[in-house]
């Protein structure tokens, strides 16, 4: 089974960039943004600015989503 990737453009620190993620990750990021009452672009920008994050933003976002849901599990 191959997950469908969606490419979206966002503005980070005043610069437009494209991010390609699987549909499930976009949905999870939107859920986290709503849960934390932050716009999706701001959440992505915060992940982008994290110290020690992977150079690949798409990978960093996937790891962020995984860590978020693992932390919720306890």
Beta strands, then each sheet from edge to edge (+ up, - down):
strand 1: 5-12
strand 2: 15-22
sheet 1: 1+ 2-
end
